[in-house]
Amino acid sequence: MFSFSGEAACFSLRCQFGCQMERGGEVRCLCPPGLHLAADNKTCEDVNECLEDAEVCPPRQTCKNTFGSFLCVCQDGFVFGTIQGLLQCRDKDECLTGSHRCSRHAQCVNTDGSYTCQCLEDYFGNGHTCWPKRAPQSKAVMYYNYKLSKRSKTIRPPS
């Protein structure tokens, strides 16, 4: 009969996941691991493990919260792979895979977790955009000539 009253008390609380009876006869709602009791003391809310522990994931990995748990995923610039027989996040060589955004007049240089672009010898710029060092005309002259070529000539009818 004791268990029936405990079950009835538990049912009357309307807990989301279940409850337990404390030693003093008090009944309280329970939540599964990864969740905690909400302010209403009946429903369960997700615990964001990523906010609670900044170092929950190994180096080169980022924490992604999921409902009731979390995942560790490789940071940008890294891919999941085997290093010395262990499954880890290793550097993604953007230069080798062609996933970089360097100019066709630049050289891609791989770095740990990223890459840089360096304009080739006869070019200057930031590596993403490179211009010839000895352009035959300045940009201003090229723009002026372009505008001239687009200008339409008006033809006057003979008087």
Legacy VTK file of the C-alpha trace (Angstrom):
# vtk DataFile Version 3.0
C-alpha trace
ASCII
DATASET POLYDATA
POINTS 159 float
0.000 0.000 0.000
2.956 2.332 0.634
4.130 2.049 -2.968
0.616 2.854 -4.213
0.531 6.135 -2.287
3.998 6.939 -3.645
2.814 6.202 -7.180
-0.301 8.321 -6.637
1.772 11.193 -5.274
4.130 10.876 -8.219
1.229 10.854 -10.688
-0.311 13.931 -9.070
2.933 15.889 -9.556
2.709 15.305 -13.336
6.475 15.015 -13.745
7.786 14.961 -17.300
10.129 11.982 -16.827
9.431 10.490 -13.407
9.879 11.066 -9.725
11.195 9.626 -6.506
10.085 9.708 -2.929
12.534 11.254 -0.494
13.149 9.897 3.035
10.774 12.363 4.651
7.966 11.294 2.332
8.398 14.249 0.013
8.040 13.420 -3.672
10.141 15.240 -6.264
10.472 15.074 -10.034
13.612 13.595 -11.620
15.415 14.290 -14.885
17.666 11.985 -16.922
21.406 12.746 -17.204
22.121 15.814 -19.332
18.885 17.513 -18.238
17.988 19.470 -15.104
14.722 20.329 -13.401
13.134 23.521 -14.739
11.737 26.311 -12.572
8.273 24.683 -12.587
9.806 21.639 -10.764
8.001 19.310 -13.220
9.648 19.560 -16.635
13.255 19.021 -17.585
15.529 21.416 -19.454
18.718 20.757 -21.366
22.049 21.306 -19.637
24.457 23.119 -21.965
27.658 21.235 -21.178
29.562 23.493 -23.600
28.910 26.533 -21.386
29.578 24.710 -18.121
33.018 23.363 -19.073
35.088 25.285 -21.628
37.597 22.419 -21.882
35.103 19.576 -22.317
36.543 18.812 -25.794
40.128 17.955 -26.778
42.360 20.485 -28.598
41.298 21.412 -32.179
37.698 20.473 -31.373
34.658 22.610 -30.618
31.780 21.663 -28.340
28.302 21.511 -29.923
25.413 21.198 -27.473
22.707 18.613 -28.182
19.545 17.871 -26.215
20.706 15.953 -23.150
24.324 15.723 -24.256
27.027 17.308 -26.459
29.342 16.512 -29.362
32.943 17.456 -30.026
33.504 18.411 -33.673
36.623 19.540 -35.506
37.187 23.290 -35.618
37.205 25.071 -38.984
40.415 24.279 -40.840
40.653 20.771 -39.358
39.257 17.395 -40.436
38.724 14.132 -38.591
41.541 11.688 -39.362
44.083 9.293 -37.966
47.261 10.678 -36.406
49.717 8.104 -35.031
46.949 5.486 -34.913
44.528 7.716 -32.977
41.383 9.285 -34.396
41.864 13.060 -34.004
41.284 16.374 -35.742
44.180 17.044 -38.090
45.058 20.033 -40.248
43.021 20.366 -43.434
45.412 21.275 -46.267
43.310 23.777 -48.216
46.148 24.239 -50.733
46.201 20.519 -51.537
42.425 20.117 -51.714
41.878 23.340 -53.706
39.408 24.696 -51.152
41.311 27.986 -50.778
40.377 31.406 -52.158
43.760 32.527 -53.441
44.072 34.431 -56.688
45.208 32.420 -59.721
48.221 34.752 -59.623
49.049 33.762 -56.030
50.613 30.844 -54.209
48.663 29.098 -51.465
50.671 28.407 -48.294
49.174 25.918 -45.822
49.241 26.798 -42.116
47.988 24.860 -39.088
44.204 25.112 -39.324
44.220 27.636 -42.165
46.234 28.976 -45.114
47.670 32.217 -46.504
47.906 33.536 -50.049
50.997 35.262 -51.424
50.965 37.007 -54.793
53.471 35.637 -57.302
56.706 37.541 -58.022
55.361 39.701 -60.880
52.154 40.598 -59.017
51.135 42.612 -55.967
48.071 42.552 -53.703
46.694 40.720 -50.691
46.921 37.230 -52.207
43.204 36.960 -52.776
43.435 39.663 -55.451
46.702 40.187 -57.329
47.529 42.803 -59.999
50.495 42.874 -62.386
53.351 45.015 -61.019
54.001 46.716 -64.371
50.616 47.417 -65.810
50.814 49.092 -69.229
48.278 51.704 -68.078
47.176 52.948 -64.702
43.753 51.928 -63.448
42.489 55.474 -63.944
43.572 55.467 -67.616
42.040 52.022 -68.166
38.745 53.173 -66.610
38.724 56.359 -68.707
39.317 54.382 -71.937
36.574 51.942 -70.956
34.089 54.784 -70.393
35.067 56.341 -73.722
34.450 53.080 -75.533
30.954 52.798 -74.017
29.927 56.382 -74.845
27.421 56.453 -77.655
27.818 59.081 -80.344
24.777 61.074 -81.225
24.142 61.425 -84.902
22.653 64.717 -85.937
20.288 64.673 -88.845
21.439 66.820 -91.758
19.879 70.291 -91.761
LINES 1 160
159 0 1 2 3 4 5 6 7 8 9 10 11 12 13 14 15 16 17 18 19 20 21 22 23 24 25 26 27 28 29 30 31 32 33 34 35 36 37 38 39 40 41 42 43 44 45 46 47 48 49 50 51 52 53 54 55 56 57 58 59 60 61 62 63 64 65 66 67 68 69 70 71 72 73 74 75 76 77 78 79 80 81 82 83 84 85 86 87 88 89 90 91 92 93 94 95 96 97 98 99 100 101 102 103 104 105 106 107 108 109 110 111 112 113 114 115 116 117 118 119 120 121 122 123 124 125 126 127 128 129 130 131 132 133 134 135 136 137 138 139 140 141 142 143 144 145 146 147 148 149 150 151 152 153 154 155 156 157 158
